[in-house]
Amino acid sequence: MGVKVKHEGLRVIISGGGTGGHIYPALAIANEIKARDPLADILFVGSKGRMEMVKVPENGYPIKGLWISGLQRRLTLDNLAFPFKVISSLVKSWSILRQHKAQVVIGTGGYASGAVVKVAEWLGIKTFIQEQNSFPGLTNKLLANKASLIFVAYPGLEAFFPAQKIVLTGNPVREDLLELKDKKSTALTYFNLQENKRTLLVLGGSLGARKINELISENLDFFTKQDWQILWQCGKLYYKVYKEKNTQDVRVLEFIDKMDLAYSCADIIISRAGASSVSELMLVGKPVIFIPSPNVADDHQTKNAQSIVKSQAGILVKEKDLGTFKEVFSSLSNDSNRCKELADNIKKLAKPLATKEIVDKIQELIK
């Protein structure tokens, strides 16, 4: 009798977090690896106290947390602790990598991924980076030289990364967004919206966007007079403030759990310009008014939005220019040709196979 050889799956560590923009691409990559190799042993590493410590287990994967956070712009106790956090994270990353016997480490950005990917490089483990933005974060820039490959969502990143390592794939997105046709009726019922009105979808990220929320709140009469109904995701930080604005024409939600349905019933979308949001909106193919957050590193959301506007695929209104919003919105909502042009153009920028291409490349290299 021959000896039975036990098949073991690929041992993978994925690290990224702090925001949904780092977490959701990481989860999409994990799901694709698992779909191809059900025996794959996938472990996530995140930052203690950040949203990945909740979101990753909700999606069925184990996660370990590091004591790490970024430097603040002012002198704080956290800043004084930063060197100790870095040392602690490097030591714990070394322990996690050795215990897990990782063969591959994938970093999608954020401080935790910096520590894990750096230690993996020291240990000679193959590392891969996925950069979501048109202007890369500091962590990924520091890790780029030793990475096997760097998967990017925008062209022109040779200024930041070694050109021979760059693979333009687009950003991984949630699988349920790949097919939105025939969901509108279900969506209107799900959100208790009316079929005879146009729907404005307002997105400010999981925590919420103060300026966008204030803008919508101050202009509810303006939208009503134009016969719009609003599906308004105001975010965790602001729900208590705005939940009283709920009416027949205004649906205020802390969080939207069925994004495929939200996108499918939208006629115009107002959104921040985080990398994951932009990539999803490309797939969705609806007219979008981007209001980027100016309070992010290197103002990368504005750069993300500008790259879309350059292709005549979206409208950009900066927070400092919100005085022009009503004029911009009225012009767009009364111009069906312009709406169609924006929707068609943003759809052309979509890269629906991003996740598959990333895992293809990883599998090629590790074979």
Disulfide bonds with the S-S distance in Angstrom:
none
